[in-house]
Amino acid sequence: MVVRAELTRPDAAARAVEQTVAQLGGLDILVNNAGFLAYGPLEEVTAEDLDRVPAVDVRSVFLAAQAAARHMSGGGRIISIGSCFNGRVPGADFVLQATAKTALTGMTRALARELGPRGITATVVDRARSTPA
């Protein structure tokens, strides 16, 4: 089953989750694997980039988790794909990525604490950017 949604729209995540629950009868896991890459020197980053990166990398994850948590019970999982390179050791020209991925990590920690008592785990899977040897 494939559900396509523009998750930066406020109601899209809820509709995607509702469609999934209706077709499958429930929801056990949510994998947030979204990202928008905007990089460049600080002086060249646009206001549109500043709005778009956190909208995709943070806001859409929040909205999807919020919608999914309503249907999860004990044993539910929320997994978000992060980026340890940009979040922990940001390179030059990656200020927006570092900001968004750091926010994603903080949000996921808070979700874990809030949802943990309900048996729902929230985790960020950091992926390292490969570098040539």
CNS distance restraints for C-alpha pairs under 8 A (distance, minus, plus):
assign (resid   3 and name CA) (resid  16 and name CA) 6.23 0.50 0.50
assign (resid   3 and name CA) (resid  19 and name CA) 7.83 0.50 0.50
assign (resid   3 and name CA) (resid  20 and name CA) 7.52 0.50 0.50
assign (resid   4 and name CA) (resid  16 and name CA) 7.44 0.50 0.50
assign (resid   5 and name CA) (resid  12 and name CA) 5.79 0.50 0.50
assign (resid   5 and name CA) (resid  13 and name CA) 7.02 0.50 0.50
assign (resid   5 and name CA) (resid  16 and name CA) 6.56 0.50 0.50
assign (resid   6 and name CA) (resid  12 and name CA) 6.16 0.50 0.50
assign (resid   6 and name CA) (resid  13 and name CA) 7.95 0.50 0.50
assign (resid   7 and name CA) (resid  11 and name CA) 7.97 0.50 0.50
assign (resid   7 and name CA) (resid  12 and name CA) 5.37 0.50 0.50
assign (resid   7 and name CA) (resid  13 and name CA) 5.56 0.50 0.50
assign (resid   7 and name CA) (resid  56 and name CA) 7.33 0.50 0.50
assign (resid   7 and name CA) (resid  60 and name CA) 5.23 0.50 0.50
assign (resid   7 and name CA) (resid  63 and name CA) 7.83 0.50 0.50
assign (resid   7 and name CA) (resid  64 and name CA) 7.71 0.50 0.50
assign (resid   8 and name CA) (resid  12 and name CA) 7.47 0.50 0.50
assign (resid   8 and name CA) (resid  55 and name CA) 5.92 0.50 0.50
assign (resid   8 and name CA) (resid  56 and name CA) 6.02 0.50 0.50
assign (resid   8 and name CA) (resid  59 and name CA) 7.02 0.50 0.50
assign (resid   8 and name CA) (resid  60 and name CA) 5.33 0.50 0.50
assign (resid   9 and name CA) (resid  13 and name CA) 7.71 0.50 0.50
assign (resid   9 and name CA) (resid  60 and name CA) 7.99 0.50 0.50
assign (resid  10 and name CA) (resid  63 and name CA) 7.16 0.50 0.50
assign (resid  11 and name CA) (resid  15 and name CA) 6.26 0.50 0.50
assign (resid  12 and name CA) (resid  16 and name CA) 6.11 0.50 0.50
assign (resid  13 and name CA) (resid  17 and name CA) 6.12 0.50 0.50
assign (resid  13 and name CA) (resid  60 and name CA) 7.50 0.50 0.50
assign (resid  13 and name CA) (resid  63 and name CA) 6.02 0.50 0.50
assign (resid  13 and name CA) (resid  64 and name CA) 4.96 0.50 0.50
assign (resid  13 and name CA) (resid  67 and name CA) 6.54 0.50 0.50
assign (resid  14 and name CA) (resid  18 and name CA) 6.03 0.50 0.50
assign (resid  14 and name CA) (resid  63 and name CA) 7.46 0.50 0.50
assign (resid  14 and name CA) (resid  64 and name CA) 6.84 0.50 0.50
assign (resid  14 and name CA) (resid  67 and name CA) 5.07 0.50 0.50
assign (resid  14 and name CA) (resid  68 and name CA) 7.75 0.50 0.50
assign (resid  15 and name CA) (resid  19 and name CA) 6.01 0.50 0.50
assign (resid  16 and name CA) (resid  20 and name CA) 6.18 0.50 0.50
assign (resid  17 and name CA) (resid  21 and name CA) 6.12 0.50 0.50
assign (resid  17 and name CA) (resid  64 and name CA) 7.62 0.50 0.50
assign (resid  17 and name CA) (resid  67 and name CA) 6.39 0.50 0.50
assign (resid  17 and name CA) (resid  68 and name CA) 6.16 0.50 0.50
assign (resid  18 and name CA) (resid  22 and name CA) 6.00 0.50 0.50
assign (resid  19 and name CA) (resid  23 and name CA) 6.20 0.50 0.50
assign (resid  20 and name CA) (resid  24 and name CA) 5.87 0.50 0.50
assign (resid  20 and name CA) (resid  25 and name CA) 7.72 0.50 0.50
assign (resid  20 and name CA) (resid  26 and name CA) 7.52 0.50 0.50
assign (resid  20 and name CA) (resid  27 and name CA) 7.50 0.50 0.50
assign (resid  21 and name CA) (resid  25 and name CA) 4.97 0.50 0.50
assign (resid  21 and name CA) (resid  26 and name CA) 4.57 0.50 0.50
assign (resid  21 and name CA) (resid  27 and name CA) 5.95 0.50 0.50
assign (resid  21 and name CA) (resid  71 and name CA) 7.82 0.50 0.50
assign (resid  22 and name CA) (resid  26 and name CA) 7.31 0.50 0.50
assign (resid  26 and name CA) (resid  71 and name CA) 6.74 0.50 0.50
assign (resid  26 and name CA) (resid  72 and name CA) 7.71 0.50 0.50
assign (resid  27 and name CA) (resid  68 and name CA) 7.20 0.50 0.50
assign (resid  27 and name CA) (resid  71 and name CA) 6.07 0.50 0.50
assign (resid  27 and name CA) (resid  72 and name CA) 5.93 0.50 0.50
assign (resid  27 and name CA) (resid  76 and name CA) 7.72 0.50 0.50
assign (resid  28 and name CA) (resid  72 and name CA) 5.98 0.50 0.50
assign (resid  28 and name CA) (resid  73 and name CA) 7.74 0.50 0.50
assign (resid  28 and name CA) (resid  75 and name CA) 7.20 0.50 0.50
assign (resid  28 and name CA) (resid  76 and name CA) 4.76 0.50 0.50
assign (resid  28 and name CA) (resid  77 and name CA) 6.34 0.50 0.50
assign (resid  29 and name CA) (resid  76 and name CA) 5.70 0.50 0.50
assign (resid  29 and name CA) (resid  77 and name CA) 4.64 0.50 0.50
assign (resid  29 and name CA) (resid  78 and name CA) 5.83 0.50 0.50
assign (resid  29 and name CA) (resid  79 and name CA) 7.68 0.50 0.50
assign (resid  30 and name CA) (resid  64 and name CA) 7.96 0.50 0.50
assign (resid  30 and name CA) (resid  65 and name CA) 7.35 0.50 0.50
assign (resid  30 and name CA) (resid  68 and name CA) 6.91 0.50 0.50
assign (resid  30 and name CA) (resid  77 and name CA) 6.29 0.50 0.50
assign (resid  30 and name CA) (resid  78 and name CA) 4.83 0.50 0.50
assign (resid  30 and name CA) (resid  79 and name CA) 6.14 0.50 0.50
assign (resid  31 and name CA) (resid  78 and name CA) 6.05 0.50 0.50
assign (resid  31 and name CA) (resid  79 and name CA) 4.77 0.50 0.50
assign (resid  31 and name CA) (resid  80 and name CA) 5.70 0.50 0.50
assign (resid  31 and name CA) (resid  81 and name CA) 7.64 0.50 0.50
assign (resid  32 and name CA) (resid  61 and name CA) 6.09 0.50 0.50
assign (resid  32 and name CA) (resid  64 and name CA) 7.76 0.50 0.50
assign (resid  32 and name CA) (resid  78 and name CA) 7.66 0.50 0.50
assign (resid  32 and name CA) (resid  79 and name CA) 6.12 0.50 0.50
assign (resid  32 and name CA) (resid  80 and name CA) 4.49 0.50 0.50
assign (resid  32 and name CA) (resid  81 and name CA) 6.15 0.50 0.50
assign (resid  33 and name CA) (resid  80 and name CA) 6.18 0.50 0.50
assign (resid  33 and name CA) (resid  81 and name CA) 5.29 0.50 0.50
assign (resid  34 and name CA) (resid  56 and name CA) 6.46 0.50 0.50
assign (resid  34 and name CA) (resid  57 and name CA) 6.07 0.50 0.50
assign (resid  34 and name CA) (resid  61 and name CA) 7.88 0.50 0.50
assign (resid  34 and name CA) (resid  81 and name CA) 7.58 0.50 0.50
assign (resid  35 and name CA) (resid  53 and name CA) 7.35 0.50 0.50
assign (resid  35 and name CA) (resid  56 and name CA) 5.81 0.50 0.50
assign (resid  35 and name CA) (resid  57 and name CA) 5.08 0.50 0.50
assign (resid  36 and name CA) (resid  52 and name CA) 7.32 0.50 0.50
assign (resid  36 and name CA) (resid  53 and name CA) 5.47 0.50 0.50
assign (resid  36 and name CA) (resid  56 and name CA) 6.20 0.50 0.50
assign (resid  36 and name CA) (resid  57 and name CA) 6.74 0.50 0.50
assign (resid  37 and name CA) (resid  53 and name CA) 6.91 0.50 0.50
assign (resid  37 and name CA) (resid  97 and name CA) 6.93 0.50 0.50
assign (resid  38 and name CA) (resid  45 and name CA) 7.73 0.50 0.50
assign (resid  38 and name CA) (resid  49 and name CA) 6.19 0.50 0.50
assign (resid  38 and name CA) (resid  53 and name CA) 6.98 0.50 0.50
assign (resid  38 and name CA) (resid  94 and name CA) 7.68 0.50 0.50
assign (resid  38 and name CA) (resid  96 and name CA) 7.04 0.50 0.50
assign (resid  38 and name CA) (resid  97 and name CA) 7.34 0.50 0.50
assign (resid  39 and name CA) (resid  45 and name CA) 7.01 0.50 0.50
assign (resid  39 and name CA) (resid  93 and name CA) 5.36 0.50 0.50
assign (resid  39 and name CA) (resid  94 and name CA) 5.19 0.50 0.50
assign (resid  39 and name CA) (resid  95 and name CA) 7.38 0.50 0.50
assign (resid  39 and name CA) (resid  96 and name CA) 7.01 0.50 0.50
assign (resid  39 and name CA) (resid  97 and name CA) 7.54 0.50 0.50
assign (resid  40 and name CA) (resid  44 and name CA) 6.25 0.50 0.50
assign (resid  40 and name CA) (resid  45 and name CA) 6.28 0.50 0.50
assign (resid  40 and name CA) (resid  92 and name CA) 7.91 0.50 0.50
assign (resid  40 and name CA) (resid  93 and name CA) 4.36 0.50 0.50
assign (resid  40 and name CA) (resid  94 and name CA) 6.69 0.50 0.50
assign (resid  41 and name CA) (resid  45 and name CA) 6.63 0.50 0.50
assign (resid  41 and name CA) (resid  92 and name CA) 7.45 0.50 0.50
assign (resid  41 and name CA) (resid  93 and name CA) 4.82 0.50 0.50
assign (resid  42 and name CA) (resid  93 and name CA) 6.56 0.50 0.50
assign (resid  42 and name CA) (resid  95 and name CA) 7.44 0.50 0.50
assign (resid  45 and name CA) (resid  49 and name CA) 6.37 0.50 0.50
assign (resid  45 and name CA) (resid  50 and name CA) 7.28 0.50 0.50
assign (resid  46 and name CA) (resid  50 and name CA) 6.35 0.50 0.50
assign (resid  47 and name CA) (resid  51 and name CA) 6.30 0.50 0.50
assign (resid  48 and name CA) (resid  52 and name CA) 5.98 0.50 0.50
assign (resid  49 and name CA) (resid  53 and name CA) 5.96 0.50 0.50
assign (resid  50 and name CA) (resid  54 and name CA) 7.15 0.50 0.50
assign (resid  50 and name CA) (resid  96 and name CA) 6.87 0.50 0.50
assign (resid  51 and name CA) (resid  55 and name CA) 6.21 0.50 0.50
assign (resid  52 and name CA) (resid  56 and name CA) 6.21 0.50 0.50
assign (resid  53 and name CA) (resid  57 and name CA) 5.86 0.50 0.50
assign (resid  53 and name CA) (resid  58 and name CA) 7.93 0.50 0.50
assign (resid  53 and name CA) (resid  96 and name CA) 6.75 0.50 0.50
assign (resid  53 and name CA) (resid  97 and name CA) 7.21 0.50 0.50
assign (resid  53 and name CA) (resid 100 and name CA) 6.81 0.50 0.50
assign (resid  54 and name CA) (resid  58 and name CA) 5.00 0.50 0.50
assign (resid  54 and name CA) (resid  59 and name CA) 6.22 0.50 0.50
assign (resid  54 and name CA) (resid  96 and name CA) 7.95 0.50 0.50
assign (resid  54 and name CA) (resid 100 and name CA) 5.37 0.50 0.50
assign (resid  55 and name CA) (resid  59 and name CA) 4.75 0.50 0.50
assign (resid  55 and name CA) (resid  60 and name CA) 6.11 0.50 0.50
assign (resid  56 and name CA) (resid  60 and name CA) 5.32 0.50 0.50
assign (resid  56 and name CA) (resid  61 and name CA) 7.47 0.50 0.50
assign (resid  57 and name CA) (resid  61 and name CA) 6.63 0.50 0.50
assign (resid  57 and name CA) (resid 100 and name CA) 6.04 0.50 0.50
assign (resid  57 and name CA) (resid 101 and name CA) 7.04 0.50 0.50
assign (resid  57 and name CA) (resid 104 and name CA) 7.14 0.50 0.50
assign (resid  58 and name CA) (resid  62 and name CA) 6.24 0.50 0.50
assign (resid  58 and name CA) (resid 100 and name CA) 6.32 0.50 0.50
assign (resid  58 and name CA) (resid 101 and name CA) 7.70 0.50 0.50
assign (resid  58 and name CA) (resid 103 and name CA) 6.84 0.50 0.50
assign (resid  58 and name CA) (resid 104 and name CA) 5.59 0.50 0.50
assign (resid  59 and name CA) (resid  63 and name CA) 6.23 0.50 0.50
assign (resid  60 and name CA) (resid  64 and name CA) 6.08 0.50 0.50
assign (resid  61 and name CA) (resid  65 and name CA) 6.02 0.50 0.50
assign (resid  61 and name CA) (resid  80 and name CA) 7.65 0.50 0.50
assign (resid  62 and name CA) (resid  66 and name CA) 6.00 0.50 0.50
assign (resid  62 and name CA) (resid 107 and name CA) 7.93 0.50 0.50
assign (resid  63 and name CA) (resid  67 and name CA) 6.19 0.50 0.50
assign (resid  64 and name CA) (resid  68 and name CA) 6.00 0.50 0.50
assign (resid  65 and name CA) (resid  69 and name CA) 5.84 0.50 0.50
assign (resid  65 and name CA) (resid  78 and name CA) 6.90 0.50 0.50
assign (resid  66 and name CA) (resid  70 and name CA) 6.79 0.50 0.50
assign (resid  67 and name CA) (resid  71 and name CA) 7.51 0.50 0.50
assign (resid  68 and name CA) (resid  72 and name CA) 6.47 0.50 0.50
assign (resid  69 and name CA) (resid  73 and name CA) 7.91 0.50 0.50
assign (resid  72 and name CA) (resid  76 and name CA) 5.39 0.50 0.50
assign (resid  72 and name CA) (resid 120 and name CA) 7.29 0.50 0.50
assign (resid  73 and name CA) (resid 118 and name CA) 6.65 0.50 0.50
assign (resid  73 and name CA) (resid 119 and name CA) 6.69 0.50 0.50
assign (resid  73 and name CA) (resid 120 and name CA) 6.84 0.50 0.50
assign (resid  74 and name CA) (resid 118 and name CA) 5.81 0.50 0.50
assign (resid  74 and name CA) (resid 119 and name CA) 4.07 0.50 0.50
assign (resid  74 and name CA) (resid 120 and name CA) 5.80 0.50 0.50
assign (resid  75 and name CA) (resid 119 and name CA) 5.22 0.50 0.50
assign (resid  75 and name CA) (resid 120 and name CA) 5.43 0.50 0.50
assign (resid  75 and name CA) (resid 121 and name CA) 7.41 0.50 0.50
assign (resid  76 and name CA) (resid 119 and name CA) 6.65 0.50 0.50
assign (resid  76 and name CA) (resid 120 and name CA) 4.48 0.50 0.50
assign (resid  76 and name CA) (resid 121 and name CA) 6.42 0.50 0.50
assign (resid  77 and name CA) (resid 120 and name CA) 5.53 0.50 0.50
assign (resid  77 and name CA) (resid 121 and name CA) 4.97 0.50 0.50
assign (resid  77 and name CA) (resid 122 and name CA) 6.03 0.50 0.50
assign (resid  77 and name CA) (resid 123 and name CA) 7.99 0.50 0.50
assign (resid  78 and name CA) (resid 120 and name CA) 7.45 0.50 0.50
assign (resid  78 and name CA) (resid 121 and name CA) 6.12 0.50 0.50
assign (resid  78 and name CA) (resid 122 and name CA) 4.61 0.50 0.50
assign (resid  78 and name CA) (resid 123 and name CA) 6.35 0.50 0.50
assign (resid  79 and name CA) (resid 122 and name CA) 5.81 0.50 0.50
assign (resid  79 and name CA) (resid 123 and name CA) 4.94 0.50 0.50
assign (resid  79 and name CA) (resid 124 and name CA) 5.84 0.50 0.50
assign (resid  79 and name CA) (resid 125 and name CA) 7.07 0.50 0.50
assign (resid  80 and name CA) (resid 108 and name CA) 7.88 0.50 0.50
assign (resid  80 and name CA) (resid 122 and name CA) 7.85 0.50 0.50
assign (resid  80 and name CA) (resid 123 and name CA) 6.24 0.50 0.50
assign (resid  80 and name CA) (resid 124 and name CA) 4.75 0.50 0.50
assign (resid  80 and name CA) (resid 125 and name CA) 6.17 0.50 0.50
assign (resid  81 and name CA) (resid 124 and name CA) 5.70 0.50 0.50
assign (resid  81 and name CA) (resid 125 and name CA) 4.99 0.50 0.50
assign (resid  81 and name CA) (resid 126 and name CA) 6.16 0.50 0.50
assign (resid  81 and name CA) (resid 127 and name CA) 7.38 0.50 0.50
assign (resid  82 and name CA) (resid  87 and name CA) 7.95 0.50 0.50
assign (resid  82 and name CA) (resid 101 and name CA) 6.06 0.50 0.50
assign (resid  82 and name CA) (resid 104 and name CA) 7.31 0.50 0.50
assign (resid  82 and name CA) (resid 105 and name CA) 7.49 0.50 0.50
assign (resid  82 and name CA) (resid 124 and name CA) 5.91 0.50 0.50
assign (resid  82 and name CA) (resid 125 and name CA) 5.65 0.50 0.50
assign (resid  82 and name CA) (resid 126 and name CA) 4.57 0.50 0.50
assign (resid  82 and name CA) (resid 127 and name CA) 6.34 0.50 0.50
assign (resid  83 and name CA) (resid  87 and name CA) 6.02 0.50 0.50
assign (resid  83 and name CA) (resid 101 and name CA) 6.51 0.50 0.50
assign (resid  83 and name CA) (resid 125 and name CA) 7.81 0.50 0.50
assign (resid  83 and name CA) (resid 126 and name CA) 4.83 0.50 0.50
assign (resid  83 and name CA) (resid 127 and name CA) 5.01 0.50 0.50
assign (resid  83 and name CA) (resid 128 and name CA) 6.26 0.50 0.50
assign (resid  83 and name CA) (resid 129 and name CA) 7.60 0.50 0.50
assign (resid  84 and name CA) (resid  88 and name CA) 5.51 0.50 0.50
assign (resid  84 and name CA) (resid  89 and name CA) 7.34 0.50 0.50
assign (resid  84 and name CA) (resid 126 and name CA) 5.03 0.50 0.50
assign (resid  84 and name CA) (resid 127 and name CA) 5.80 0.50 0.50
assign (resid  84 and name CA) (resid 128 and name CA) 5.54 0.50 0.50
assign (resid  84 and name CA) (resid 129 and name CA) 7.80 0.50 0.50
assign (resid  85 and name CA) (resid  89 and name CA) 5.33 0.50 0.50
assign (resid  85 and name CA) (resid  90 and name CA) 6.09 0.50 0.50
assign (resid  85 and name CA) (resid 127 and name CA) 7.59 0.50 0.50
assign (resid  85 and name CA) (resid 128 and name CA) 5.61 0.50 0.50
assign (resid  85 and name CA) (resid 129 and name CA) 6.02 0.50 0.50
assign (resid  86 and name CA) (resid  90 and name CA) 4.29 0.50 0.50
assign (resid  86 and name CA) (resid  91 and name CA) 6.85 0.50 0.50
assign (resid  86 and name CA) (resid  94 and name CA) 6.89 0.50 0.50
assign (resid  86 and name CA) (resid  97 and name CA) 5.99 0.50 0.50
assign (resid  86 and name CA) (resid  98 and name CA) 4.69 0.50 0.50
assign (resid  86 and name CA) (resid 101 and name CA) 7.02 0.50 0.50
assign (resid  87 and name CA) (resid  97 and name CA) 7.28 0.50 0.50
assign (resid  87 and name CA) (resid  98 and name CA) 4.54 0.50 0.50
assign (resid  87 and name CA) (resid  99 and name CA) 7.16 0.50 0.50
assign (resid  87 and name CA) (resid 100 and name CA) 7.96 0.50 0.50
assign (resid  87 and name CA) (resid 101 and name CA) 5.27 0.50 0.50
assign (resid  87 and name CA) (resid 102 and name CA) 5.20 0.50 0.50
assign (resid  88 and name CA) (resid  98 and name CA) 7.45 0.50 0.50
assign (resid  88 and name CA) (resid 102 and name CA) 7.82 0.50 0.50
assign (resid  90 and name CA) (resid  94 and name CA) 6.15 0.50 0.50
assign (resid  90 and name CA) (resid  95 and name CA) 7.13 0.50 0.50
assign (resid  90 and name CA) (resid  98 and name CA) 5.81 0.50 0.50
assign (resid  91 and name CA) (resid  95 and name CA) 7.97 0.50 0.50
assign (resid  94 and name CA) (resid  98 and name CA) 6.14 0.50 0.50
assign (resid  95 and name CA) (resid  99 and name CA) 6.11 0.50 0.50
assign (resid  96 and name CA) (resid 100 and name CA) 6.12 0.50 0.50
assign (resid  97 and name CA) (resid 101 and name CA) 6.01 0.50 0.50
assign (resid  98 and name CA) (resid 102 and name CA) 5.97 0.50 0.50
assign (resid  99 and name CA) (resid 103 and name CA) 6.22 0.50 0.50
assign (resid 100 and name CA) (resid 104 and name CA) 6.16 0.50 0.50
assign (resid 101 and name CA) (resid 105 and name CA) 6.27 0.50 0.50
assign (resid 102 and name CA) (resid 106 and name CA) 6.36 0.50 0.50
assign (resid 103 and name CA) (resid 107 and name CA) 6.03 0.50 0.50
assign (resid 104 and name CA) (resid 108 and name CA) 6.07 0.50 0.50
assign (resid 104 and name CA) (resid 124 and name CA) 7.99 0.50 0.50
assign (resid 105 and name CA) (resid 109 and name CA) 6.29 0.50 0.50
assign (resid 105 and name CA) (resid 124 and name CA) 6.45 0.50 0.50
assign (resid 106 and name CA) (resid 110 and name CA) 6.39 0.50 0.50
assign (resid 107 and name CA) (resid 111 and name CA) 6.16 0.50 0.50
assign (resid 108 and name CA) (resid 112 and name CA) 6.09 0.50 0.50
assign (resid 108 and name CA) (resid 122 and name CA) 5.97 0.50 0.50
assign (resid 108 and name CA) (resid 123 and name CA) 6.28 0.50 0.50
assign (resid 108 and name CA) (resid 124 and name CA) 6.67 0.50 0.50
assign (resid 109 and name CA) (resid 113 and name CA) 6.46 0.50 0.50
assign (resid 109 and name CA) (resid 122 and name CA) 7.26 0.50 0.50
assign (resid 109 and name CA) (resid 123 and name CA) 7.55 0.50 0.50
assign (resid 110 and name CA) (resid 114 and name CA) 6.20 0.50 0.50
assign (resid 111 and name CA) (resid 115 and name CA) 5.76 0.50 0.50
assign (resid 111 and name CA) (resid 116 and name CA) 7.84 0.50 0.50
assign (resid 111 and name CA) (resid 122 and name CA) 6.12 0.50 0.50
assign (resid 112 and name CA) (resid 116 and name CA) 5.35 0.50 0.50
assign (resid 112 and name CA) (resid 120 and name CA) 7.45 0.50 0.50
assign (resid 112 and name CA) (resid 121 and name CA) 5.59 0.50 0.50
assign (resid 112 and name CA) (resid 122 and name CA) 4.71 0.50 0.50
assign (resid 112 and name CA) (resid 123 and name CA) 7.26 0.50 0.50
assign (resid 113 and name CA) (resid 117 and name CA) 7.53 0.50 0.50
assign (resid 115 and name CA) (resid 119 and name CA) 6.76 0.50 0.50
assign (resid 115 and name CA) (resid 120 and name CA) 5.28 0.50 0.50
assign (resid 115 and name CA) (resid 121 and name CA) 6.65 0.50 0.50
assign (resid 115 and name CA) (resid 122 and name CA) 7.66 0.50 0.50
assign (resid 116 and name CA) (resid 120 and name CA) 5.10 0.50 0.50
assign (resid 116 and name CA) (resid 121 and name CA) 5.67 0.50 0.50
assign (resid 116 and name CA) (resid 122 and name CA) 7.91 0.50 0.50
